[in-house]
Amino acid sequence: MAQHPLSRCGVCLLLVLLQAALLPARLCEAPGQAAVLRALSSQLLALAADPEREPDPSVYLALRLAGEHDLRREQQYLERLQDAFQHRYGRSLQAAGDPRHGAADTEHGTSTDVEWLETGRLALYLLGLRATCSPLEHKLLRSLVTWLKYYLEEDWAGSRRHGHPITSYYQYSLGVLALCVHRKRVREEVIRRLLAAEQHAKFGYSAGSAVDTEAVVAVAFTCLVQERLVGSMLAAELRAAVHGAKKRMVEAQGEDGFFGNVYSTPWAMQVFIATNSCEAQAPYGRAMAALLQHVDAFSTAATLAQALPVLHGRSYLHIASMHCEEELDTLMPISPEPLSELPGNKTVRLVVECPLPPCPERWLYDHSVLVPAGATLLDVLRAATEQGPPDFTFDTRDTPQGPYLSGVLGLEAQQQKRTYWQLLTAPSTSLQMGIGDYRPCNGETLILRLSEW
């Protein structure tokens, strides 16, 4: 049985502390927590080594932005990532011709085209390639940059009548950030689309503000200014926008120290790091303390990849100036301790709501489901399909972050219509974990609500 990373033996812990003491401190790093950060990085390294998990560019970025490395395993993960993208994009990464050959119908915004427009995923891949510190073959880099620029245009053009990207402002701004980190100029119109959305507060979901979206936009704006990829007048507007975003984050910081919630907080913290204001800002210290108190919330590869860069005092802007000489090749993978099986069963009430116009009625399903005591929400959904009547059905889509709930009772979430299945625990608290990770309590009521964003 795997052991807890900090309890293997006294000798191992002593070595961890001695090695951590030799690491250079960063101004924005979690103070006095080097051993904890090393253990979390080791856990992520172990999760990344699982061949059953689809490689995720954000995981590679987190490994590269850490203070210690396992360079051999990182190279193996990069090779898996490259293979996945070569397979996923097919000719698009190799084509010598115009990338527009496969996008004739994108303007019409069909569901197939929405899936095809993976702006954010390609952006993260480009960021990962920059973090290797190895010069990319010019033709390959030019092809990837061309595709990302094209995605930014098609992402917007396909939904021009709505005035927002087909994918999301989050993915759109990741695209701008990736191009900036590679020091590639972005058309001013593309930047002003984001600037206008920020000025008119268009980043919110129906359930509230989207802190992570506003944060990634602010980091992208900061990059454009720091890399001097925009003129002086636009730079001044971008600085003002970043200042306003930080001010709103500070004003909205909860009593628990989080900006939004535990999972959006790391992105908000990247803004303070990128603008060199983490040391002087008390809210940043409160957020760091809150993250350290809730590190157990980051138990999957995707969530660890969110948290580790800021715990190490890094933002994605550090990728633009990374130096890979004399990196500490001292990290070892340590598997997290598996959850123990809980005895007995529990009952979870499952409710499906659809308050949107296409639905025949608001409440579509309301029944109790009996499951094992350690069951996840995904287990609850599977059990509900077997415990009818009435018949319950659901659909999921695999993502690097785990299974995503894409349909319930035949009603599909549609990106082009900006709908998604919101997960809540009664009466109205949004879940901050995915269906494969969240474990409801006995007697809890879970609500699946088709919502607009």
N, C-alpha and C positions, 0 to 999 in steps of 0.2 A: 504493500500500500504506500502511495506517495505521502511524503511528510510535508509539514508546513515549511516554507522556505527559510524561516528564521529559527527553526527548532531542530535542525538535523543533528547538530552536535555543537558543543562549546567551542571546539577548535575551528569549525567552519565559520561560526559567528565571529570569532576573534579575527580570522583572516578577512572576512567581509569588512569589519570595522577598520582594520589596519589599512586595507586597500582604499577604503572610502576616505580615510584621513589624508591620503596622498593626492586625491583628486583636486584639481583647481576649483575653487568656489565660484559660482556665478551670482551676480547681484540679484537676479530674479528667481534663483533656485530655492526650493523648499529648505529653509534653514535647519541645520542639524539633523537632516533626515537622509543622509547619503546611503545608509544601509538599507532603509526601506525602499528607496528609489532603485537601488541595485537589485533588490529582491523582485520588485515589480517588473523591471526590465528583463530579468531572468525568466519570469513567468511568461511574458510576452514572447520571448525567444522560444520557449517550449511550445507555446500555442502555435507559433508560426511554423514550427517544424512538422506539424500534423499534416500529412499528405492529403487527408480527406477534406481539409479546409481550402476553399478557393483563395488564392493569393489576393491580398488587398493592398493597394498602393499606400494607404495611410498607415498600415502596419510597418511597411518598409521605412516610411518616413520617420516613424517613432523610433525604430531601431537605430536609424542613422543620426538622429538628433540626441541620442543618449550620450552620457559621459563615458561609458564603457561599451565594448563591442565584442562580438564573436564574428570576426571578419569572414571566416570560412562559411559559417551558416548564413550570414547576411548575403554573401555572394550566391549561395545556393537559392535563397529566397528570391533574389533579384532575377536569377535565371528562370525560376518558375513563373515569376511575374511577367517576364518578357515572353515566355512561351504562351501564357494565357492571353496576352494582348495580341500576339501574332495570330493565334487561333480565333480570337473573338472578332478582331477587325478584318481578318483575312487580307484581301487585296488592298484594303485601305492603308495599311502600313507599308506596303510594298509598291503600290501603284506609282508609275512614273507619270501618269497622265493626270487629268483634272479630277479632283475628288467628287465633283458634282455629278459624275456618271451615275451614281446610285441614288440621287435625291430628287428625281424629277417631280415627285408628288408631295414633297415635304411642305410646300406652302399650304396644302390643304389640311395639314394637321391630323392625319389619320393615326390610329393607335399604333400601327407598325412604325410609323415615322417617329413617334414619341419615344418608343423603345430604342430606335436607332440613334437618337440624339442623346448620347451619354456625355454631355459636356463636362460634368464634374468628375466623372471617372477618368476620362482622358486627361483632364487637368492634373489630377492627383498623380497619374502615371508620369506625366512630364515633370512634375515636381520631384518624383522619386528618381527619375533618370538624372536630374541635376544634382541630387544628393549623393550620387555615386562618386563624384569628383573625377570621373573619367571623361575625357573629351568624346562626345558622341560623333559618330560618323555623320558628316555634314548632310548627306542626302537623306538619311533617316530623320535627323532632327528637323530638317526643312519640311519633310513630309508631315511629321507630327504637328509642327507649328501651323502649317497650312490647314491641316484638318481641324485643329482647334479653332483657328480664326473662322473657318467656314462654319463650324458648329455654332459659334457665337452669333453669326449672321442668321443662320437658318433657325436657330432656337428662338430668335426674336421675330423673324419674318413669318414663321409658321403660325404665330399667334398675335400678329400686329394689331388686329382689330380689338384685342383685349388689352393691349398696352402692357404686356408682361411676357416673360419668356415662356416657352412651352414647358420646359423642365421646371426651373425655379430660380429665383434670384440667388439662392445659395450656390447652385451649380454655375450659374452665369458668372458670379463674382469669383468663384474658384478658377474659372477659365481666364479671367483678366489677371488674377494673381499669378497663375502659372506662366503666362506669357511675360509678365513683368519680371519674375524671378529669372527667366531666361534672357532678360534684357531685350525683349522683342516689343516693338512699338505697337500700340493698340489704337485703332481709329478713335478720334475724339468723340464721335457720335456714340460709340459703344460705351465709353466712359460716362458720357452724359446721360445715357439711359439709366445707369446705376445711380448717378448723382441725383437725377430727378426723382427716382423712386425713394431715395433716402430723404430728400427734402419734403416729399409728400407722404412719408410714413406708410409706404406700401409693403413693408416687410412682414406685417403681422398676419397670423392665422386667426381663424374664427375664435380659437380658444385663448388668444392673447398675443403678445408681441413675440417675435422670433428673434431672440437674442443672438443665436448662433449666426443667423443670416446677416444681421446688422454688423456683427463682429467681423465676419469674413470680408464684408464690403469695406469696413474700416481698415483692415490689414492690407487689402488690395490697394486702396487709396494711398496708404502710407508708403507702400512699395513704389508706386508710380512717382511719388514726390521724391523719395530718397534716391531712386535710380535716375532721376531727372529725365523721365520719359514724357513729360508734359511741359507746356509753356508756363510762364510765371503766373499768368492770370488764372489758368485752370488749377495750377498747384495751390494757389491761395484758397480757391473754393474747396479743394479737396481737404486741405488742412482744417478749414472751418467745419467741414462735414465730420471729420474724424474727432475734432474737439467736441462737437455736439453729441456724437455717438457715445463718447466716453462719459460725458456729463449725464446723459440719460441712463446709462448703465449704473453709474454711481447712485443716482436718485432712486433707481428701481431696485437696488440691492436689498435682498430680504434680510430679516433679522437672523436667519440661519447663515448668512454670509454668502449665499449663492447669488449669481447673476442669472435670473430665470430659474434654472434648476441645476442639479448636480452635473448633468451632461452638457448643458449649454455653457456652464461656467468656464471650462477650459478655453473655449473659443474667445470668450470675453477677455480672459486673462492674456490671451495672445495680443490683444490690442495694446494693453499696457506695456507688455514686453517689447513689441515692435516699435512703440513710440518712446522707449527708454524712460518710462514714467512709473515703473512698478515700484521702485524703491521709495519714491516720494509720495505714493498714494496709499493711504491707510486702507481703503477698500480692497486693494490688491492683497494686502496682508491678511485681511479677514477672509477673503475668498480662498487663499492658500491654506489657511488654518481649517476652513470648512472642508476642503478637498481631502486634506490629510486625515480628518476625522471620519471620512466616508470612503476611504480607498477600497473598502470591500464592495462598493457599488460597481467598481470597474473590474468585472470578473471575466469578460470575454475579450477576444483579441481586438475587436472593433472599439470597445469602450476604453480599454487600456491604451490603445493607440491615440485616443482623444486626449487622455489625461497626461501621459508621460512627457510629451514635449514641454508643457508648461511647468510640470513638477521639476524638470531639469533646467528650467529657466530659459527655454528656447521658444521662439515662434517660427512659423514657416519662412519668415524673412531671413532667418539665419542661413537658409539653404543657399541664398544668393552669394554668400561670402564664406562658405565652408572651406576649410583647409583640412585635408585628410592625412597629412603627414603625422607620424608618431601617435596614431590613435591607440588607445589602450585596448589591446586584444586579450582581455581578461575575463569577459563575461561567460558564464556557463548557464545553460537552460535548467530551470527548476520547475517541475510540474506543480501546479497548485494542488492543495489537498482536496481530494474529491469530497463532495457532500455526502454525509452519511444518510443511509436510508431511514426514513421516518416510519414508525409502525402505524398501522391502522389506516383509516380513511378520513376523508373530509367531504363536506357538501358545499358546493359553490353555486350561487344563483347566477345564471347567465341571461342577460337582457340584450336584445337587439333593437336599436332605435333608428328610424330614418325620418328625420324632420324635413327632408328636402322635397321639392315639388314632384319629382317622378314617382315617389313612393305611394302605394295605395293607402297606407296608414302609418302612423308614427311608430307604434309598438308592434314589432313583427314577431317577437319571440320573447318568452319569459318563463324559464323553467329551471329547476334545481338539478344539478349534475353531481353524481357521486364519483369520486376519484380517489386514488391513493393519497396519503397524507403529504407526500413530497412532490405531487404533480405540478407541472407548470401550466400556464394558460394554454399553451399548445396542446397539452394532454387533456385539459378540460374540453377544448373544442373537439378533439378526436373522440372523447367519451360521449359528448353530446350527440354525435352522429350515430352512435350505437344504442343510445338510451331513449330514443323517441317512444311514442309520438309526442309532438309532431316531428316530422322529419327535419333535421338540421343539416345544412351543408355549408362548407366554407372552402376557400381556395387560398393558397399561399404562393409566393414567389421567392425563390432563393436569392439572397443578396449577400455580399461580403459581411454584413452585420448580422446575418442569420435570417430565418424565415420572416417574410413580410406578409401581413394579412392583406390580401388583394381583393377578396370577394367573400360575401356572406349571403346565404339564402338566394344565390343567383344574382345579387347586386354587386357589380364590379366597381372598384375605385378607378376613376379615369383621370389620368394626369391632364389631358387636354381640357377636361371640364373642371379641373382643380378640386377634385373630391378625393377623400381618403377615409379609411376606417379609423376613427379615433378610439383609443382604448382608455377607459376610465374605471375607477373604483368608486362606488356610490358614496356620496351623492354626485360629485362632479370633479373628482381629482384625477387629472391625467396621469397615466402610468408613464414612468420614465425608463422603462425597460421593454424589450421586445417580447413577443408571444412565446419565444423559446426560452426566455430567461426569467420572466416574472412568475413567482410562486404565490398564488393567492392563499389567504388564511381560511380556516374553517368558518363557514357562515358568511363569507364575504360576497358582496354583489359586484359582479363585473359587467360593465356596459360596453357594447360595441355600437358606436354611433357613426353613421355615414355623415361626414361633415365636409364643408368647403374650407379652402385655405386661400 
